[in-house]
Amino acid sequence: MLATGYSRELAGNTHAEANALANARALSPERLAEMFPRMRAAANGDKPQIDINIDIEDVLAHTDVYTTLEPCSVRTSGLAPCADALVAAKVPRCFIGVGEPDDFVQCEGAQKLKAAGCQVVWVKGVEEECLTAARRGHQT
C-alpha cells in the first residue's frame, strides 16, 4: 500500500482521495526506495544498492486507487474535485465501492475518470457498507 486517505483527515473540508494523494506525495525518497526497491548491482559485486531516485508522480501513474465512494466531480466547498486530482495524477485504475448518492451532489466522477482513460471498476456487493460509511457525519 502506497498511502491511505480519509475524509477530513487533513485540515479543511478535505476528501479521502485528495488526502491519499497528499500523503503519497509526502513520502520521502528513502521511504519510496524501501517500498519500491529498484535494485542495481554494485560495481564491485557486493550487495545491490538501492536507487532512491524514484519520482512519486511516476509511481502514481502506475497505482490503483480503491475508494469507498465515487470520487467527487463537484465540490460545494470550492476545493478541487477528487476526480480531477486523480486524472492529474494519471492514476490508471480506480476501484469504487458505491456511486455518490444524489443527496450529496450530482456526481460525474466515474465518467470524468473514464473520459481521461482511467479504468473504473465498480466493486459489487459492498454498496450498502460503503454508503453507510460515507453517510457518517454527512448533513442532509
C-alpha positions in Angstrom: 0.0 0.0 0.0 1.4 3.3 -1.0 -0.8 5.6 1.1 -4.2 6.0 2.6 -6.6 8.9 3.0 -9.7 9.6 4.9 -12.3 12.4 4.5 -11.4 15.4 6.7 -8.1 13.7 7.7 -6.2 16.8 6.7 -7.1 20.4 7.5 -10.2 21.8 5.8 -13.1 20.0 4.2 -10.8 17.5 2.5 -11.8 14.3 0.8 -10.2 10.8 1.0 -8.7 10.7 -2.5 -7.1 14.2 -2.2 -5.7 13.2 1.2 -4.3 9.9 -0.1 -2.6 11.7 -2.9 -1.2 14.3 -0.5 0.1 11.5 1.9 1.7 9.7 -1.1 3.4 12.9 -2.2 4.7 13.5 1.3 6.7 10.2 1.3 10.4 10.7 1.5 12.7 9.5 -1.3 14.2 7.0 1.1 10.7 5.6 2.1 9.8 5.3 -1.6 13.1 3.4 -2.2 12.2 1.0 0.6 8.7 0.5 -0.9 9.9 0.1 -4.5 13.4 -1.2 -4.4 14.9 -0.7 -7.8 17.9 -2.8 -7.3 21.2 -2.4 -9.3 24.3 -4.4 -8.9 27.1 -2.6 -7.2 30.2 -2.1 -9.4 32.3 -4.2 -7.1 29.9 -7.1 -7.0 28.9 -6.5 -3.4 25.3 -6.4 -2.3 23.0 -4.4 -4.5 22.4 -0.7 -3.9 19.0 1.0 -3.7 18.3 3.6 -6.3 16.4 6.3 -4.4 15.6 8.4 -7.4 12.0 7.4 -7.6 9.5 10.0 -8.7 6.2 9.8 -6.9 4.4 11.0 -10.0 5.8 8.0 -11.9 4.6 5.8 -9.1 1.1 7.4 -9.0 0.8 6.8 -12.8 1.1 3.0 -12.0 -1.1 3.0 -8.9 -4.6 1.6 -8.4 -6.9 3.6 -6.2 -9.5 1.9 -4.0 -12.3 4.2 -2.8 -15.4 3.7 -0.8 -17.4 6.4 -2.6 -17.2 7.6 -6.2 -14.5 10.4 -6.4 -16.3 13.7 -6.5 -16.6 15.8 -9.6 -18.1 18.8 -7.9 -17.1 20.4 -4.6 -19.5 22.8 -2.9 -16.6 23.9 -0.6 -14.7 25.3 -3.6 -11.9 22.8 -3.3 -10.7 20.9 -6.4 -12.7 17.8 -7.2 -11.1 14.5 -6.4 -11.8 13.1 -9.8 -9.7 15.9 -11.3 -6.9 15.2 -8.8 -6.8 11.5 -9.8 -6.9 12.5 -13.5 -4.0 14.9 -13.0 -2.1 12.2 -11.1 -2.6 9.9 -14.2 -4.0 7.1 -12.0 -4.7 4.2 -14.4 -7.4 2.4 -12.5 -9.9 3.2 -9.8 -12.0 0.7 -7.8 -15.2 2.2 -6.4 -17.5 0.8 -3.8 -20.6 2.9 -4.4 -21.7 5.8 -6.5 -22.1 9.2 -4.8 -25.7 9.5 -3.7 -27.8 12.2 -5.3 -28.4 13.9 -1.9 -24.7 14.6 -1.6 -24.1 16.2 -5.0 -24.7 15.3 -8.6 -21.5 13.4 -9.3 -19.9 12.6 -12.6 -16.6 11.4 -11.1 -16.6 8.0 -12.7 -17.4 9.5 -16.1 -14.5 12.0 -15.7 -12.1 9.2 -14.9 -13.2 7.1 -17.8 -13.0 10.1 -20.2 -9.4 10.6 -19.1 -8.5 7.0 -19.8 -8.7 5.7 -16.2 -10.3 2.2 -15.9 -13.2 2.4 -13.5 -14.1 -0.9 -11.7 -17.3 -1.0 -9.7 -16.9 -3.4 -6.8 -20.0 -5.4 -6.4 -21.6 -6.5 -3.0 -20.2 -3.7 -0.9 -22.5 -0.8 -1.8 -24.5 -0.7 1.4 -21.4 -0.9 3.7 -19.7 1.8 1.7 -22.8 4.0 1.7 -23.2 3.6 5.5 -19.5 4.7 5.9 -20.0 7.7 3.6 -23.1 8.9 5.4 -21.4 9.1 8.8 -21.2 12.7 9.7 -22.9 13.9 6.5 -25.6 16.5 6.9 -28.5 16.1 4.5 
